[in-house]
């Protein structure tokens, strides 16, 4: 997005059960194997607070504050590439860019999967009372993301694919392995 960017972020978004976290960790493994400096932040952990902070019902301000704090620590170590996974990350590029201090090249990837794939993944992951709620939220999230994702966001389907194949498609979108990101 910005040709004068001093840092880069890969946003991995998608509905619950699509494979964001798993893909993020696999992308990190691929980049480590290629000696590409980066860090990974699982965004779902940045707003895990109940009740929501006063005046922040969607927890976006606490997410931004926490992301800024963690990123500042990574940036102080010299990191300039971030992998950020979060359901709606591809809709919040401005929030992420602000948290990173601006001048950030953004690559967005929306992972997509059908209802049957997601149901199987959520069924294997969720225990207790969370499955029904997570299934409903996932379907609602899929509709929102499909409708609201910007044209620059790359869509990658995860149905019938292994995580390594998906991660390779995601890394290809960044250009980080072939040097075309700058």
C-alpha positions in Angstrom: 0.0 0.0 0.0 2.9 2.4 0.8 6.0 2.3 -1.4 7.9 4.2 1.4 7.1 1.7 4.1 9.8 0.9 6.6 7.9 -2.2 7.9 5.5 -4.8 6.6 2.5 -6.6 8.0 0.8 -9.7 6.8 -2.8 -9.7 8.0 -4.4 -13.2 8.0 -8.2 -13.0 8.6 -11.1 -15.3 8.2 -14.1 -16.9 10.0 -13.7 -19.0 13.0 -12.5 -22.5 12.1 -10.9 -21.5 8.8 -7.3 -22.1 10.0 -5.9 -18.6 10.7 -3.8 -19.6 13.7 -2.6 -22.8 12.2 -1.7 -21.1 9.0 0.0 -18.2 10.8 2.3 -20.7 12.7 3.0 -22.6 9.4 3.8 -19.3 7.6 6.2 -18.5 10.5 7.9 -22.0 10.1 8.3 -21.4 6.3 9.9 -18.0 6.9 12.2 -19.3 9.6 13.3 -22.1 7.3 14.2 -19.4 4.7 15.9 -17.2 7.4 13.4 -14.4 6.9 13.2 -12.2 10.0 9.6 -11.8 11.3 7.4 -12.0 14.4 3.9 -13.5 14.9 1.1 -12.1 16.9 -2.2 -14.0 17.5 -4.6 -11.1 17.7 -7.4 -13.0 19.4 -5.4 -12.8 22.6 -5.1 -9.0 22.5 -8.7 -8.3 23.5 -9.5 -11.3 25.7 -11.0 -9.3 28.6 -14.4 -9.5 30.3 -16.2 -7.3 30.7 -15.3 -5.1 27.8 -13.5 -1.9 28.8 -15.9 1.0 29.4 -16.5 2.9 26.2 -14.9 0.1 24.1 -17.7 -2.5 23.6 -16.0 -4.1 20.5 -12.6 -4.1 22.3 -10.9 -2.3 19.4 -9.1 0.3 21.5 -7.7 -2.3 23.9 -6.6 -4.4 20.9 -4.8 -1.5 19.4 -3.1 -0.5 22.7 -2.0 -4.1 23.3 -0.8 -4.6 19.7 1.2 -1.3 19.9 2.9 -2.4 23.1 3.8 -5.9 21.8 4.9 -4.5 18.4 7.1 -1.9 20.1 9.0 -4.6 21.9 9.5 -6.5 18.6 10.5 -3.4 16.7 13.0 -2.5 19.4 14.7 -5.8 18.6 14.9 -4.7 15.0 11.9 -6.6 13.5 10.2 -5.0 10.5 7.8 -7.8 9.4 4.8 -8.9 11.4 2.3 -11.7 10.8 -0.9 -10.8 12.5 -3.8 -13.2 12.7 -7.3 -12.2 13.8 -10.8 -12.9 12.4 -11.3 -9.3 11.1 -7.7 -8.2 10.7 -8.2 -7.7 6.9 -10.9 -5.1 7.8 -8.7 -3.3 10.3 -5.6 -2.4 8.4 -5.8 1.2 9.6 -5.9 0.1 13.3 -2.9 -2.3 12.7 -1.0 0.4 10.8 -1.6 2.9 13.6 -0.5 0.4 16.3 2.7 -0.2 14.3 3.5 3.5 14.1 2.5 4.1 10.5 4.5 3.7 7.3 3.6 0.1 7.0 3.2 -2.0 3.8 0.1 -4.1 4.3 -0.7 -7.5 2.7 -4.1 -8.9 3.5 -5.1 -12.5 3.1 -8.6 -13.7 3.8 -8.8 -17.4 4.4 -12.0 -19.0 3.3 -13.7 -22.3 3.8 -17.1 -23.9 3.4 -19.5 -24.6 6.2 -18.8 -28.4 6.2 -15.0 -27.8 6.6 -15.5 -25.2 9.3 -18.0 -27.4 11.2 -15.5 -30.3 11.2 -12.7 -28.0 12.4 -14.7 -26.3 15.1 -16.1 -29.7 16.2 -12.5 -30.9 16.8 -11.5 -27.8 18.5 -14.4 -26.6 20.7 -15.3 -28.4 23.9 -18.3 -27.7 26.1 -20.8 -25.0 25.5 -18.8 -23.0 23.0 -19.4 -25.0 19.9 -22.9 -23.8 19.1 -22.1 -20.2 19.7 -18.8 -20.4 17.7 -20.6 -22.0 14.8 -23.1 -19.2 14.6 -20.4 -16.5 15.0 -18.3 -18.2 12.3 -21.2 -18.1 9.7 -21.9 -14.4 10.6 -18.2 -13.6 10.3 -17.9 -15.3 6.9 -20.7 -13.1 5.5 -19.3 -9.9 7.0 -15.8 -10.7 5.7 -16.9 -11.6 2.2 -19.0 -8.5 2.0 -16.5 -6.0 3.5 -13.0 -7.2 2.5 -11.3 -4.7 0.2 -10.3 -5.5 -3.3 -6.5 -5.6 -2.4 -7.2 -8.5 0.0 -6.0 -11.9 -1.4 -8.5 -14.7 -0.9 -7.2 -18.2 -0.2 -9.5 -21.2 0.1 -8.5 -23.8 2.7 -11.1 -26.5 1.8 -9.4 -29.8 0.9 -5.9 -28.3 1.4 -3.2 -29.1 3.9 -1.8 -26.3 6.1 1.6 -26.3 4.3 -0.1 -25.7 0.9 -2.2 -22.9 2.4 0.8 -21.3 4.1 2.8 -21.4 0.8 -0.1 -19.5 -1.0 -0.1 -17.0 1.9 3.6 -16.5 1.8 3.6 -16.1 -2.0 1.2 -13.1 -1.5 3.8 -11.3 0.6 6.8 -11.6 -1.8 8.9 -12.1 1.3 10.7 -15.2 0.0 11.4 -13.8 -3.5 12.5 -10.3 -2.5 9.6 -8.6 -4.3 8.1 -7.1 -1.2 10.1 -3.9 -1.4 
